[in-house]
């Protein structure tokens, strides 16, 4: 009981001194303030430096917006039955959460990355992960690359049909 009273008193002493803390905002760097005000990149890369998108996709390929991409929208529609963990339309990435199959003894997770907006085989990457419940924990099992390929082909086939319909209308 004495320990509790001591703890309460100590807490009151600490809280009473908190009101005396002075909060001062750091001054903003004028260069950063100018960049923010003029909607410029926050980091100056210099003329000989490449942006992150150029590093990832190569020079001259800065089209990272997949929000209106037929491939991206088709993939999102195909995975609508699964819970989604993350969707980034600007990067073209869809990550599902685990989805139970076979009376919840197995579960799968699918990651999709739309690489570009063409309707070619290399415009999308599909990776599937699978786990089995052993009674106490989930254990990774060998993933079936053929199943990932089937998912990718199904997405591309539907996207091509949709594109053909759009082109004909």
FIKOLFI-670344 format. One record per residue (C-alpha): residue number from 1; residue in three letters; chain; x, y, z. Coordinates in pm, 1 decimal, m for minus. Example, Ala and Ser with C-alpha at 12.3 -4.5 7.8 and 13.67 -1.06 7.14 Angstrom:
<pts>
+------+------+-------+----------+----------+----------+
! resi ! resn ! chain !        x !        y !        z !
+------+------+-------+----------+----------+----------+
!    1 !  Ala !     A !   1230.0 !   m450.0 !    780.0 !
!    2 !  Ser !     A !   1367.0 !   m106.0 !    714.0 !
+------+------+-------+----------+----------+----------+
</pts>
This chain:
<pts>
+------+------+-------+----------+----------+----------+
! resi ! resn ! chain !        x !        y !        z !
+------+------+-------+----------+----------+----------+
!    1 !  Unk !     A !      0.0 !      0.0 !      0.0 !
!    2 !  Unk !     A !    288.5 !    234.6 !     81.5 !
!    3 !  Unk !     A !    438.5 !    166.6 !   m262.5 !
!    4 !  Unk !     A !    113.9 !    269.7 !   m434.8 !
!    5 !  Unk !     A !     90.0 !    593.1 !   m237.3 !
!    6 !  Unk !     A !    454.3 !    668.1 !   m313.0 !
!    7 !  Unk !     A !    396.0 !    598.2 !   m684.8 !
!    8 !  Unk !     A !     90.5 !    828.6 !   m693.1 !
!    9 !  Unk !     A !    280.8 !   1107.2 !   m516.8 !
!   10 !  Unk !     A !    576.2 !   1067.8 !   m749.9 !
!   11 !  Unk !     A !    340.8 !   1078.3 !  m1049.3 !
!   12 !  Unk !     A !    179.2 !   1398.1 !   m921.6 !
!   13 !  Unk !     A !    520.1 !   1561.7 !   m878.3 !
!   14 !  Unk !     A !    621.9 !   1466.8 !  m1232.5 !
!   15 !  Unk !     A !    291.4 !   1590.6 !  m1378.8 !
!   16 !  Unk !     A !    313.5 !   1920.1 !  m1191.3 !
!   17 !  Unk !     A !    648.1 !   1992.7 !  m1358.6 !
!   18 !  Unk !     A !    521.4 !   1907.2 !  m1708.4 !
!   19 !  Unk !     A !    337.9 !   2239.6 !  m1731.9 !
!   20 !  Unk !     A !    672.4 !   2418.6 !  m1720.5 !
!   21 !  Unk !     A !    803.5 !   2258.1 !  m2041.3 !
!   22 !  Unk !     A !    846.3 !   2514.7 !  m2317.6 !
!   23 !  Unk !     A !    786.2 !   2390.4 !  m2672.1 !
!   24 !  Unk !     A !    968.6 !   2587.3 !  m2941.2 !
!   25 !  Unk !     A !    925.3 !   2513.3 !  m3311.5 !
!   26 !  Unk !     A !   1246.8 !   2471.1 !  m3507.0 !
!   27 !  Unk !     A !   1294.1 !   2725.2 !  m3784.3 !
!   28 !  Unk !     A !   1223.3 !   2594.3 !  m4134.5 !
!   29 !  Unk !     A !   1515.6 !   2583.7 !  m4372.8 !
!   30 !  Unk !     A !   1450.0 !   2855.8 !  m4636.4 !
!   31 !  Unk !     A !   1546.6 !   2618.5 !  m4919.2 !
!   32 !  Unk !     A !   1300.2 !   2355.8 !  m4793.7 !
!   33 !  Unk !     A !   1032.7 !   2621.7 !  m4741.2 !
!   34 !  Unk !     A !   1077.1 !   2730.7 !  m5104.7 !
!   35 !  Unk !     A !   1057.8 !   2370.2 !  m5227.8 !
!   36 !  Unk !     A !    738.4 !   2306.9 !  m5029.3 !
!   37 !  Unk !     A !    576.5 !   2636.2 !  m5136.9 !
!   38 !  Unk !     A !    652.1 !   2572.4 !  m5504.5 !
!   39 !  Unk !     A !    562.4 !   2200.6 !  m5495.4 !
!   40 !  Unk !     A !    916.2 !   2096.5 !  m5585.5 !
!   41 !  Unk !     A !   1082.2 !   1768.1 !  m5485.9 !
!   42 !  Unk !     A !   1203.4 !   1787.2 !  m5127.4 !
!   43 !  Unk !     A !   1542.9 !   1647.8 !  m5224.2 !
!   44 !  Unk !     A !   1749.6 !   1819.8 !  m5489.1 !
!   45 !  Unk !     A !   1897.1 !   1542.8 !  m5700.3 !
!   46 !  Unk !     A !   2135.6 !   1752.8 !  m5905.9 !
!   47 !  Unk !     A !   2169.9 !   1726.4 !  m6279.6 !
!   48 !  Unk !     A !   2371.2 !   1404.6 !  m6279.3 !
!   49 !  Unk !     A !   2137.2 !   1217.1 !  m6040.7 !
!   50 !  Unk !     A !   1839.2 !    999.1 !  m6128.6 !
!   51 !  Unk !     A !   1502.9 !    998.8 !  m5953.5 !
!   52 !  Unk !     A !   1382.2 !    687.6 !  m5772.0 !
!   53 !  Unk !     A !   1139.1 !    602.4 !  m6054.4 !
!   54 !  Unk !     A !   1422.2 !    632.4 !  m6306.4 !
!   55 !  Unk !     A !   1639.3 !    404.4 !  m6092.2 !
!   56 !  Unk !     A !   1363.6 !    144.7 !  m6066.5 !
!   57 !  Unk !     A !   1212.2 !    161.9 !  m6414.4 !
!   58 !  Unk !     A !   1499.2 !    301.9 !  m6616.0 !
!   59 !  Unk !     A !   1549.9 !    646.1 !  m6762.2 !
!   60 !  Unk !     A !   1261.5 !    806.4 !  m6947.7 !
!   61 !  Unk !     A !    999.7 !    570.2 !  m6801.9 !
!   62 !  Unk !     A !    835.7 !    784.6 !  m6536.1 !
!   63 !  Unk !     A !    473.2 !    679.8 !  m6592.5 !
!   64 !  Unk !     A !    398.0 !    529.8 !  m6252.0 !
!   65 !  Unk !     A !     23.8 !    596.0 !  m6246.6 !
!   66 !  Unk !     A !   m171.7 !    274.6 !  m6289.1 !
!   67 !  Unk !     A !   m497.5 !    405.6 !  m6144.5 !
!   68 !  Unk !     A !   m663.2 !    398.1 !  m6486.2 !
!   69 !  Unk !     A !   m472.7 !     98.2 !  m6618.0 !
!   70 !  Unk !     A !   m696.6 !   m173.8 !  m6756.0 !
!   71 !  Unk !     A !   m453.6 !   m439.7 !  m6631.3 !
!   72 !  Unk !     A !   m452.4 !   m294.3 !  m6279.2 !
!   73 !  Unk !     A !   m831.8 !   m259.3 !  m6263.9 !
!   74 !  Unk !     A !   m881.9 !   m611.3 !  m6400.1 !
!   75 !  Unk !     A !   m640.3 !   m755.8 !  m6143.2 !
!   76 !  Unk !     A !   m818.3 !   m567.6 !  m5865.6 !
!   77 !  Unk !     A !  m1152.5 !   m700.9 !  m5986.8 !
!   78 !  Unk !     A !  m1021.2 !  m1058.4 !  m6005.7 !
!   79 !  Unk !     A !   m899.7 !  m1041.6 !  m5644.6 !
!   80 !  Unk !     A !  m1217.3 !   m879.1 !  m5510.3 !
!   81 !  Unk !     A !  m1317.5 !  m1200.1 !  m5328.9 !
!   82 !  Unk !     A !  m1001.3 !  m1188.9 !  m5115.2 !
!   83 !  Unk !     A !   m927.4 !   m945.7 !  m4831.1 !
!   84 !  Unk !     A !   m682.4 !   m682.9 !  m4948.1 !
!   85 !  Unk !     A !   m384.6 !   m589.9 !  m4730.1 !
!   86 !  Unk !     A !   m254.4 !   m311.6 !  m4953.5 !
!   87 !  Unk !     A !   m345.9 !   m146.5 !  m5281.2 !
!   88 !  Unk !     A !   m122.9 !    119.1 !  m5435.7 !
!   89 !  Unk !     A !   m264.5 !    235.4 !  m5766.6 !
!   90 !  Unk !     A !     25.3 !    475.4 !  m5823.5 !
!   91 !  Unk !     A !    282.8 !    196.6 !  m5801.6 !
!   92 !  Unk !     A !     59.2 !    m70.5 !  m5957.1 !
!   93 !  Unk !     A !     80.9 !   m300.8 !  m5653.7 !
!   94 !  Unk !     A !   m193.9 !   m518.8 !  m5506.1 !
!   95 !  Unk !     A !   m123.2 !   m732.8 !  m5198.6 !
!   96 !  Unk !     A !   m392.8 !   m957.0 !  m5056.6 !
!   97 !  Unk !     A !   m420.8 !  m1073.9 !  m4701.1 !
!   98 !  Unk !     A !   m425.9 !  m1445.6 !  m4624.1 !
!   99 !  Unk !     A !   m735.0 !  m1624.3 !  m4757.7 !
!  100 !  Unk !     A !   m841.3 !  m1959.2 !  m4612.2 !
!  101 !  Unk !     A !   m910.9 !  m2256.6 !  m4841.1 !
!  102 !  Unk !     A !   m979.5 !  m2627.5 !  m4784.2 !
!  103 !  Unk !     A !  m1184.8 !  m2570.2 !  m4465.4 !
!  104 !  Unk !     A !   m922.5 !  m2319.3 !  m4346.0 !
!  105 !  Unk !     A !   m650.6 !  m2585.9 !  m4331.6 !
!  106 !  Unk !     A !   m463.0 !  m2406.6 !  m4610.4 !
!  107 !  Unk !     A !   m435.6 !  m2040.9 !  m4694.6 !
!  108 !  Unk !     A !   m304.9 !  m1836.4 !  m4983.7 !
!  109 !  Unk !     A !   m179.5 !  m1484.7 !  m5035.2 !
!  110 !  Unk !     A !   m129.9 !  m1316.2 !  m5373.3 !
!  111 !  Unk !     A !     95.6 !  m1024.0 !  m5464.0 !
!  112 !  Unk !     A !     48.1 !   m853.7 !  m5800.0 !
!  113 !  Unk !     A !    266.1 !   m587.3 !  m5953.6 !
!  114 !  Unk !     A !    163.5 !   m417.1 !  m6275.9 !
!  115 !  Unk !     A !    492.1 !   m329.0 !  m6442.6 !
!  116 !  Unk !     A !    352.3 !   m132.7 !  m6734.9 !
!  117 !  Unk !     A !     21.1 !    m63.7 !  m6902.6 !
!  118 !  Unk !     A !     73.0 !   m281.9 !  m7207.7 !
!  119 !  Unk !     A !   m117.1 !   m606.0 !  m7236.6 !
!  120 !  Unk !     A !    189.8 !   m824.5 !  m7286.3 !
!  121 !  Unk !     A !    297.3 !  m1123.0 !  m7074.5 !
!  122 !  Unk !     A !    575.4 !   m924.7 !  m6909.0 !
!  123 !  Unk !     A !    347.5 !   m633.7 !  m6809.0 !
!  124 !  Unk !     A !    235.8 !   m800.8 !  m6485.6 !
!  125 !  Unk !     A !    402.7 !  m1007.9 !  m6215.1 !
!  126 !  Unk !     A !    194.1 !  m1244.6 !  m6000.4 !
!  127 !  Unk !     A !    335.3 !  m1421.2 !  m5694.0 !
!  128 !  Unk !     A !    131.7 !  m1662.4 !  m5483.5 !
!  129 !  Unk !     A !    223.8 !  m1780.8 !  m5133.8 !
!  130 !  Unk !     A !     70.3 !  m2082.3 !  m4965.6 !
!  131 !  Unk !     A !     67.3 !  m2207.7 !  m4606.2 !
!  132 !  Unk !     A !    m72.1 !  m2516.6 !  m4433.9 !
!  133 !  Unk !     A !   m193.0 !  m2531.2 !  m4072.4 !
!  134 !  Unk !     A !    m16.6 !  m2814.4 !  m3887.2 !
!  135 !  Unk !     A !   m240.0 !  m2797.7 !  m3579.0 !
!  136 !  Unk !     A !    m46.1 !  m2532.1 !  m3392.4 !
!  137 !  Unk !     A !    108.4 !  m2295.4 !  m3648.2 !
!  138 !  Unk !     A !    106.5 !  m2198.4 !  m4015.3 !
!  139 !  Unk !     A !    386.8 !  m2355.7 !  m4218.9 !
!  140 !  Unk !     A !    497.8 !  m2231.7 !  m4561.2 !
!  141 !  Unk !     A !    446.2 !  m2485.2 !  m4836.8 !
!  142 !  Unk !     A !    593.2 !  m2504.4 !  m5182.5 !
!  143 !  Unk !     A !    419.7 !  m2253.7 !  m5405.1 !
!  144 !  Unk !     A !    287.7 !  m2355.0 !  m5740.0 !
!  145 !  Unk !     A !    435.2 !  m2133.7 !  m6012.7 !
!  146 !  Unk !     A !    184.9 !  m2278.3 !  m6257.5 !
!  147 !  Unk !     A !   m104.1 !  m2142.0 !  m6050.0 !
!  148 !  Unk !     A !     54.0 !  m1794.5 !  m6047.7 !
!  149 !  Unk !     A !     90.4 !  m1814.1 !  m6426.3 !
!  150 !  Unk !     A !   m277.9 !  m1912.6 !  m6461.2 !
!  151 !  Unk !     A !   m382.8 !  m1612.2 !  m6251.0 !
!  152 !  Unk !     A !   m162.2 !  m1380.9 !  m6458.8 !
!  153 !  Unk !     A !   m296.9 !  m1519.8 !  m6786.6 !
!  154 !  Unk !     A !   m655.4 !  m1487.1 !  m6665.7 !
!  155 !  Unk !     A !   m599.8 !  m1120.7 !  m6574.1 !
!  156 !  Unk !     A !   m432.9 !  m1046.1 !  m6908.2 !
!  157 !  Unk !     A !   m702.7 !  m1229.5 !  m7105.3 !
!  158 !  Unk !     A !   m983.4 !  m1031.4 !  m6939.5 !
!  159 !  Unk !     A !   m789.0 !   m705.1 !  m6976.8 !
!  160 !  Unk !     A !   m738.0 !   m773.8 !  m7349.6 !
!  161 !  Unk !     A !  m1109.7 !   m842.1 !  m7395.7 !
!  162 !  Unk !     A !  m1194.6 !   m521.7 !  m7213.8 !
!  163 !  Unk !     A !   m944.6 !   m323.6 !  m7421.0 !
!  164 !  Unk !     A !  m1087.8 !   m471.8 !  m7742.3 !
!  165 !  Unk !     A !  m1439.4 !   m372.9 !  m7633.1 !
!  166 !  Unk !     A !  m1321.9 !    m19.3 !  m7557.9 !
!  167 !  Unk !     A !  m1143.4 !      4.5 !  m7894.2 !
!  168 !  Unk !     A !  m1457.0 !   m111.1 !  m8080.2 !
!  169 !  Unk !     A !  m1692.6 !    130.9 !  m7907.9 !
+------+------+-------+----------+----------+----------+
</pts>
